[in-house]
Amino acid sequence: MTMVKIFVMETMAVSKFKATCLAVLQQVRRTGQPVRITRRGEPVADVVPPGPPQRPDGWLGALSDRTRITGDITVPSSDLVTWDVEDA
């Protein structure tokens, strides 16, 4: 037997949300339950908890799975290029 949890989304008038915005944001973050904001009974927005972070390590290593190193990366770049220099 599989248990299914069903949550009813809390609704709140935009005027009440405006007055208690910070408390509502704290509640959504703490409980993980979204809140629907309405104006005259019509939904205008859903306040939802944030998803998991994209990369916990930040920008360091962000492209590690998208790059490929070819050749010897310890050789100075001046050894790889021959320059033709003309005296002016």
Beta strands, then each sheet from edge to edge (+ up, - down):
strand 1: 10-13
strand 2: 35-39
strand 3: 42-47
sheet 1: 1+ 2+ 3-
end
